[in-house]
Amino acid sequence: MMYLGVIGYPIRHSVSPAMHNAALKKAGIEGVYLAFEVRPEMIKDAIFGARALGFAGLNVTIPFKEEVADFLTLEGHAALLKAVNTVDLREMVGYNTDVYGVKRSFSDLDVGGKTALVVGAGGAGKAAALALVELGATVIITNRTESRGMEAVELIRRHGECIFYPFERVGELSGKVDILVNATPLGMKGFAQALPVPAKILKPGMIVFDTVYNPVDTPLIRSAREAGCRVIYGIEMLVHQGARAFEIWTGIKPDVDVMREAAIKALKNSFIHSA
Ligand SMILES: NC(=O)c1ccc[n+]([C@@H]2O[C@H](COP(=O)([O-])OP(=O)(O)OC[C@H]3O[C@@H](n4cnc5c(N)ncnc54)[C@H](OP(=O)(O)O)[C@@H]3O)[C@@H](O)[C@H]2O)c1
């Protein structure tokens, strides 16, 4: 029996259990994936306790992605970002599959040489910025808190072209960016239903990626579609980061269509229940 799970605080609305349990079933693996709300002062106990109980792996979400790095050997992107979203508890290795999730979300598109504006400099913003510079784009990061945005730029600049632009002046970039990424909670259920940038930034043919996946159709996705942009849904990043985590734990490539279907179904249910 394979035990897997996700830890965070809070964790109530996670769709990861639905997504991973569907993938386990499809792959014919006897296992279960559960969500655990861990109080911040218990995080170290939770990691070592899960290992002691024989869990094979965990996903890690807000607010623990950076803290768990202290207990683990970090691999690849986790080492570059000092942020972990996937743990192999058998080896005590931390991975960051969010970067892979972003890259796969752009896999149909050629972003090399393009200019990308990333709004937000938290975990998702840094993962998106790193993925895009690795794909050959020039990245402009903007963030409400300038110091945090500058820190992210310093980190990403080691791996590609990256600059900061002040959040209040971002409208000045109208006509100058090819890709827009929202990596703030704006548009997410329970947060302000607002656009992360002035609407005039949205131009026909632009690629717009909203990392927010709940709801699937965010205000940014709707406005971008109306403006003639090509849209990428946050659910793509969610599914692909999950698929990579699944592969790390099981050695098997999961059925991503089954995972996407399960995630969308769980999102629809969570929307109805809390409406
Ligand atoms: N699709 C996926 O798989 C996936 C994975 C992870 C995250 N996400 C999405 O990404 C979002 C951010 O997650 P995270 O882990 O990066 O969170 P985080 O580390 O807490 O960072 C949040 C970012 O959003 C900014 N922000 C928050 N409220 C804002 C507001 N009202 N106006 C402007 N900026 C605001 C913050 O700016 P300050 O620095 O000024 O606070 C910060 O840059 C989440 O809401 C989630 O929807 C999606």
The ligand as a MOL file (V3000), in Angstrom:
LIG
                    3D

  0  0  0     0  0            999 V3000
M  V30 BEGIN CTAB
M  V30 COUNTS 48 52 0 0 0
M  V30 BEGIN ATOM
M  V30 1 N -1.6900 26.4160 -10.9420 0
M  V30 2 C -0.9000 25.9820 -9.9730 0
M  V30 3 O -0.4820 24.8210 -9.9560 0
M  V30 4 C -0.5010 26.9200 -8.8780 0
M  V30 5 C 0.5330 26.5810 -7.9950 0
M  V30 6 C 0.8760 27.5090 -7.0040 0
M  V30 7 C 0.1950 28.7200 -6.9260 0
M  V30 8 N -0.7910 29.0100 -7.8140 0 CHG=1
M  V30 9 C -1.5280 30.3100 -7.7810 0
M  V30 10 O -0.5870 31.3410 -7.5830 0
M  V30 11 C -1.0640 32.2580 -6.6110 0
M  V30 12 C 0.1120 32.7540 -5.7880 0
M  V30 13 O 0.6410 31.6510 -5.0410 0
M  V30 14 P 2.0490 31.7330 -4.3180 0
M  V30 15 O 2.3480 30.3840 -3.8130 0
M  V30 16 O 3.0380 32.4090 -5.1960 0 CHG=-1
M  V30 17 O 1.6840 32.7230 -3.1060 0
M  V30 18 P 2.6440 33.6780 -2.2810 0
M  V30 19 O 4.0050 33.0830 -2.1910 0
M  V30 20 O 1.8980 34.0410 -1.0490 0
M  V30 21 O 2.7670 35.0110 -3.2110 0
M  V30 22 C 1.6400 35.7960 -3.4970 0
M  V30 23 C 2.0290 36.8870 -4.4890 0
M  V30 24 O 0.8490 37.6130 -4.8480 0
M  V30 25 C 1.0060 38.9890 -4.5310 0
M  V30 26 N -0.2780 39.5280 -4.0870 0
M  V30 27 C -1.0730 39.0400 -3.0960 0
M  V30 28 N -2.1900 39.7890 -2.9910 0
M  V30 29 C -2.0910 40.7680 -3.9250 0
M  V30 30 C -2.9250 41.8540 -4.2900 0
M  V30 31 N -4.0910 42.0830 -3.6710 0
M  V30 32 N -2.5090 42.6710 -5.2890 0
M  V30 33 C -1.3280 42.4520 -5.9130 0
M  V30 34 N -0.4850 41.4570 -5.5970 0
M  V30 35 C -0.8700 40.6130 -4.6180 0
M  V30 36 C 2.0560 39.0220 -3.4430 0
M  V30 37 O 2.6510 40.2950 -3.4130 0
M  V30 38 P 3.4010 40.8640 -2.0800 0
M  V30 39 O 4.8140 40.3440 -2.1690 0
M  V30 40 O 3.2870 42.3210 -2.2220 0
M  V30 41 O 2.6460 40.3080 -0.9000 0
M  V30 42 C 2.9980 37.9130 -3.9120 0
M  V30 43 O 3.8340 38.3610 -4.9440 0
M  V30 44 C -2.0840 31.4650 -5.7800 0
M  V30 45 O -3.1290 32.3000 -5.4430 0
M  V30 46 C -2.5310 30.3290 -6.6650 0
M  V30 47 O -3.7950 30.6250 -7.2040 0
M  V30 48 C -1.1460 28.1290 -8.7730 0
M  V30 END ATOM
M  V30 BEGIN BOND
M  V30 1 1 1 2
M  V30 2 2 2 3
M  V30 3 1 2 4
M  V30 4 1 4 5
M  V30 5 2 4 48
M  V30 6 2 5 6
M  V30 7 1 6 7
M  V30 8 2 7 8
M  V30 9 1 8 9
M  V30 10 1 8 48
M  V30 11 1 9 10
M  V30 12 1 9 46
M  V30 13 1 10 11
M  V30 14 1 11 12
M  V30 15 1 11 44
M  V30 16 1 12 13
M  V30 17 1 13 14
M  V30 18 2 14 15
M  V30 19 1 14 16
M  V30 20 1 14 17
M  V30 21 1 17 18
M  V30 22 2 18 19
M  V30 23 1 18 20
M  V30 24 1 18 21
M  V30 25 1 21 22
M  V30 26 1 22 23
M  V30 27 1 23 24
M  V30 28 1 23 42
M  V30 29 1 24 25
M  V30 30 1 25 26
M  V30 31 1 25 36
M  V30 32 1 26 27
M  V30 33 1 26 35
M  V30 34 2 27 28
M  V30 35 1 28 29
M  V30 36 1 29 30
M  V30 37 2 29 35
M  V30 38 1 30 31
M  V30 39 2 30 32
M  V30 40 1 32 33
M  V30 41 2 33 34
M  V30 42 1 34 35
M  V30 43 1 36 37
M  V30 44 1 36 42
M  V30 45 1 37 38
M  V30 46 2 38 39
M  V30 47 1 38 40
M  V30 48 1 38 41
M  V30 49 1 42 43
M  V30 50 1 44 45
M  V30 51 1 44 46
M  V30 52 1 46 47
M  V30 END BOND
M  V30 END CTAB
M  END
